[in-house]
Amino acid sequence: MRNLFRPGWLSLTLVVILFAIACFWLLSPWQFRRNAEREATNDGITEAKTSAPVPWQPGMPEWRLATLTGSFLADDEIIARLRTVQGEPAYEVMVPFKLADGRIVMVDRGFLRPVQSQVPPYSPPPSGEVTVTGRVRVDETDPNGRGVFSDATTQGKRQAWAVDSRIVAQATGLSIEPGYVQLDDKTPGVLGPLPLPELDSGPFLSYALQWIAFGAMAVLGWIYFTWRELMPGGALTTERPKRKSVAEMVAEEEAAERAAAAQPTQELP
């Protein structure tokens, strides 16, 4: 039993405990959360596909199909750069939309394919009061916190690194509602309509189960080897022969040679 308290065995036990804790309470719950988020997104998209559009209101769930009545503020349009749509590079066009009651909602008009790494010419949004239909989205966040800028690639229009109503509000000085509306196909002002994401459950559930299996195997393996070491004849209870060093083997050979030399020589008859 005392052999189980050797430093090597205690270190192994600590590693197994930490690994099991990480598997059961950190890694597998993280994958379960990601799976739940993916399921919620898929449910929202499914509902958006089947539900009729309703007038936009703050706090609507993401992907819900909503209608807005008002006018585009075309002078405050901003281009979102470095986008990827259906596996190919694209720009997206953001423009504030002023509702009939005075509130302002940011609208994503859709995507444009770059031409020679520049924004191609595109039609302006319709003027006057219109009713548009789109899907409610939450703001993206640029991890680097970059603001709006301009260069020659966008025909003098301002650019941003994320589709974010907060960036547009900061750049234009407008009071814009959180989130934005991604215009649907065949609605006034839409450019290239952005496709809905694929309803894929992803690998998160299988990853979560794998982490549970890994943690269980580590604990069971530790239990098995502990039991084996405690059994009679186990690796820890059996005394192992001490390996001789080279110096010791050389000394033994020299002693044997001296002993042989010291023996009297028997004379032949």
C-alpha positions as CSV (number, residue, x, y, z in Angstrom):
1,M,0.0,0.0,0.0
2,R,2.8,2.4,0.9
3,N,4.1,2.1,-2.7
4,L,1.0,3.9,-3.9
5,F,2.3,7.0,-2.2
6,R,5.5,7.2,-4.2
7,P,6.1,10.5,-6.0
8,G,5.7,8.8,-9.5
9,W,2.4,7.2,-8.6
10,L,1.1,10.4,-6.9
11,S,2.0,12.4,-10.0
12,L,0.1,10.0,-12.3
13,T,-2.9,10.1,-10.0
14,L,-2.9,13.9,-10.1
15,V,-2.7,13.9,-13.9
16,V,-5.6,11.5,-14.2
17,I,-7.8,13.6,-11.8
18,L,-7.1,16.8,-13.6
19,F,-7.7,15.2,-17.0
20,A,-11.0,13.7,-15.8
21,I,-12.2,17.0,-14.4
22,A,-11.3,18.8,-17.6
23,C,-13.3,16.2,-19.6
24,F,-16.4,16.0,-17.4
25,W,-16.7,19.6,-16.3
26,L,-15.0,21.7,-18.9
27,L,-14.6,20.2,-22.4
28,S,-17.8,18.1,-22.7
29,P,-20.1,20.9,-21.2
30,W,-18.5,23.3,-23.7
31,Q,-19.4,21.0,-26.6
32,F,-22.9,20.5,-25.2
33,R,-23.4,24.3,-25.1
34,R,-22.2,24.7,-28.7
35,N,-24.6,21.9,-29.7
36,A,-27.5,23.7,-27.9
37,E,-26.6,27.0,-29.6
38,R,-26.5,25.3,-33.0
39,E,-29.9,23.7,-32.4
40,A,-31.4,27.0,-31.3
41,T,-30.0,28.6,-34.5
42,N,-31.5,25.8,-36.6
43,D,-34.9,26.1,-34.9
44,G,-34.9,29.9,-35.5
45,I,-34.0,29.4,-39.2
46,T,-36.7,26.7,-39.6
47,E,-39.3,28.9,-38.0
48,A,-38.2,31.9,-40.1
49,K,-38.7,29.8,-43.3
50,T,-42.2,28.8,-42.3
51,S,-43.5,31.9,-40.5
52,A,-45.2,34.9,-42.2
53,P,-43.4,38.2,-41.9
54,V,-44.5,40.6,-39.1
55,P,-43.7,44.3,-38.5
56,W,-40.3,44.8,-37.0
57,Q,-40.0,45.5,-33.3
58,P,-36.9,45.7,-31.0
59,G,-35.9,42.4,-29.4
60,M,-37.2,40.1,-32.1
61,P,-35.5,36.7,-32.3
62,E,-32.8,36.2,-34.8
63,W,-33.7,35.0,-38.3
64,R,-37.4,36.1,-37.8
65,L,-38.8,37.5,-41.0
66,A,-39.9,41.1,-40.4
67,T,-41.2,44.1,-42.5
68,L,-40.1,47.7,-42.2
69,T,-41.8,50.7,-43.7
70,G,-39.8,53.9,-44.1
71,S,-37.0,55.3,-46.3
72,F,-33.4,54.5,-47.0
73,L,-30.8,57.0,-45.8
74,A,-28.6,56.4,-48.9
75,D,-26.0,59.1,-48.0
76,D,-25.0,57.1,-44.9
77,E,-24.3,53.8,-46.7
78,I,-21.2,51.9,-45.6
79,I,-19.5,48.9,-47.2
80,A,-18.6,45.8,-45.2
81,R,-15.4,44.4,-46.7
82,L,-13.6,41.0,-46.6
83,R,-16.8,39.0,-46.6
84,T,-17.3,35.4,-47.8
85,V,-20.6,34.4,-49.4
86,Q,-21.0,30.8,-50.6
87,G,-17.3,30.3,-50.4
88,E,-16.3,33.3,-52.5
89,P,-15.2,36.8,-51.6
90,A,-17.8,39.5,-51.4
91,Y,-18.7,42.9,-50.0
92,E,-21.9,43.7,-48.1
93,V,-23.8,47.0,-48.3
94,M,-25.1,48.5,-45.0
95,V,-27.5,51.4,-45.0
96,P,-29.6,53.0,-42.3
97,F,-33.4,52.8,-42.8
98,K,-35.6,55.4,-41.1
99,L,-39.0,54.0,-40.1
100,A,-42.2,56.0,-40.3
101,D,-42.2,56.5,-36.5
102,G,-38.6,58.1,-36.6
103,R,-36.6,55.1,-35.4
104,I,-33.6,54.0,-37.4
105,V,-32.8,50.4,-38.2
106,M,-29.7,49.3,-40.1
107,V,-30.4,47.2,-43.2
108,D,-28.0,44.9,-45.0
109,R,-28.8,45.2,-48.7
110,G,-27.0,42.0,-49.6
111,F,-23.7,41.2,-51.2
112,L,-21.6,42.3,-54.2
113,R,-18.8,40.3,-55.9
114,P,-15.6,42.2,-56.2
115,V,-14.3,43.1,-59.7
116,Q,-10.5,43.4,-59.8
117,S,-10.5,43.6,-56.0
118,Q,-12.8,46.6,-56.1
119,V,-16.4,47.3,-55.4
120,P,-18.4,47.1,-58.7
121,P,-21.0,49.8,-59.6
122,Y,-24.4,49.0,-58.1
123,S,-27.8,50.6,-58.0
124,P,-28.7,52.9,-55.2
125,P,-31.6,52.1,-52.9
126,P,-35.0,53.3,-53.8
127,S,-36.0,56.8,-52.7
128,G,-39.1,57.7,-50.9
129,E,-41.2,55.5,-48.5
130,V,-41.0,51.8,-49.2
131,T,-41.8,48.6,-47.4
132,V,-39.0,46.0,-47.2
133,T,-38.8,42.5,-45.8
134,G,-35.8,40.9,-44.2
135,R,-34.5,38.6,-41.5
136,V,-33.6,40.0,-38.1
137,R,-29.9,39.5,-37.3
138,V,-27.6,40.3,-34.3
139,D,-24.6,42.6,-34.7
140,E,-21.3,41.2,-35.5
141,T,-18.2,42.3,-33.6
142,D,-14.8,43.1,-35.0
143,P,-12.4,41.5,-32.6
144,N,-9.8,44.3,-33.3
145,G,-12.3,47.1,-32.7
146,R,-11.5,48.9,-35.9
147,G,-13.6,51.8,-37.1
148,V,-14.8,53.0,-40.5
149,F,-12.3,54.1,-43.1
150,S,-12.2,55.0,-46.9
151,D,-9.9,54.0,-49.8
152,A,-10.0,53.8,-53.6
153,T,-11.4,50.3,-53.7
154,T,-14.9,51.3,-52.7
155,Q,-15.5,54.3,-55.0
156,G,-15.0,56.7,-52.1
157,K,-17.6,55.0,-49.9
158,R,-16.8,54.3,-46.3
159,Q,-15.8,50.8,-45.3
160,A,-16.1,48.7,-42.1
161,W,-14.7,45.3,-41.0
162,A,-18.0,43.9,-39.6
163,V,-21.8,44.2,-40.2
164,D,-22.4,46.1,-37.0
165,S,-25.0,48.8,-36.3
166,R,-22.9,50.3,-33.6
167,I,-20.0,51.0,-36.0
168,V,-22.5,52.6,-38.5
169,A,-24.0,54.7,-35.7
170,Q,-20.6,55.9,-34.6
171,A,-19.6,56.8,-38.1
172,T,-22.8,58.6,-39.1
173,G,-23.9,60.1,-35.8
174,L,-27.3,58.5,-36.1
175,S,-29.1,56.8,-33.3
176,I,-29.5,53.3,-34.7
177,E,-31.4,50.4,-33.0
178,P,-29.2,47.4,-32.0
179,G,-28.9,44.6,-34.6
180,Y,-29.9,44.8,-38.3
181,V,-32.2,43.4,-40.9
182,Q,-30.8,41.3,-43.7
183,L,-33.0,42.0,-46.8
184,D,-34.9,39.1,-48.3
185,D,-35.0,38.2,-52.0
186,K,-37.3,40.3,-54.2
187,T,-37.7,43.1,-51.7
188,P,-37.0,46.8,-52.7
189,G,-33.3,47.7,-52.4
190,V,-31.9,44.2,-52.2
191,L,-28.7,43.5,-54.1
192,G,-27.4,39.9,-54.0
193,P,-29.7,38.3,-51.4
194,L,-27.7,36.5,-48.7
195,P,-28.5,32.8,-48.4
196,L,-29.6,31.2,-45.1
197,P,-27.0,29.1,-43.4
198,E,-27.3,25.3,-43.9
199,L,-29.2,23.4,-41.2
200,D,-26.3,21.3,-40.0
201,S,-26.2,19.9,-36.5
202,G,-22.4,19.9,-36.5
203,P,-20.0,17.6,-34.7
204,F,-20.5,19.1,-31.3
205,L,-22.6,16.4,-29.7
206,S,-20.2,13.6,-30.8
207,Y,-17.3,15.7,-29.5
208,A,-19.0,16.0,-26.1
209,L,-19.6,12.3,-25.9
210,Q,-16.0,11.6,-26.9
211,W,-14.6,13.8,-24.1
212,I,-16.8,11.9,-21.6
213,A,-15.5,8.6,-23.0
214,F,-11.9,9.9,-22.7
215,G,-12.4,10.9,-19.1
216,A,-14.1,7.6,-18.2
217,M,-11.3,5.6,-19.9
218,A,-8.6,7.5,-17.9
219,V,-10.4,6.9,-14.6
220,L,-11.0,3.2,-15.4
221,G,-7.5,2.7,-16.5
222,W,-6.2,4.2,-13.3
223,I,-8.5,2.0,-11.2
224,Y,-7.3,-1.1,-13.1
225,F,-3.6,-0.4,-12.7
226,T,-4.1,0.5,-9.1
227,W,-5.9,-2.8,-8.5
228,R,-3.2,-4.7,-10.3
229,E,-0.4,-3.1,-8.3
230,L,-2.2,-4.0,-5.0
231,M,-2.5,-7.7,-6.0
232,P,0.1,-10.1,-4.7
233,G,2.9,-10.2,-7.2
234,G,2.0,-6.8,-8.6
235,A,4.6,-4.5,-10.1
236,L,4.8,-2.4,-6.9
237,T,4.8,-5.3,-4.4
238,T,7.4,-7.4,-6.2
239,E,11.0,-6.4,-5.5
240,R,12.8,-5.7,-8.6
241,P,16.4,-6.7,-9.0
242,K,18.8,-3.8,-8.9
243,R,20.7,-3.2,-12.2
244,K,24.5,-3.2,-11.8
245,S,26.5,-0.3,-13.1
246,V,29.4,-0.7,-15.5
247,A,31.9,0.0,-12.8
248,E,30.4,-2.7,-10.6
249,M,30.6,-5.3,-13.4
250,V,34.2,-4.3,-14.2
251,A,35.1,-4.6,-10.5
252,E,33.5,-8.1,-10.3
253,E,35.4,-9.3,-13.4
254,E,38.7,-8.0,-11.9
255,A,38.0,-9.7,-8.6
256,A,37.3,-13.0,-10.4
257,E,40.5,-12.7,-12.3
258,R,42.5,-12.1,-9.2
259,A,40.9,-15.1,-7.4
260,A,41.7,-17.3,-10.4
261,A,45.3,-16.1,-10.4
262,A,45.7,-16.8,-6.7
263,Q,44.7,-20.5,-7.0
264,P,47.8,-22.9,-6.9
265,T,48.7,-24.4,-10.2
266,Q,48.4,-28.2,-10.3
267,E,51.5,-29.8,-11.7
268,L,51.1,-32.5,-14.4
269,P,52.6,-35.9,-13.7
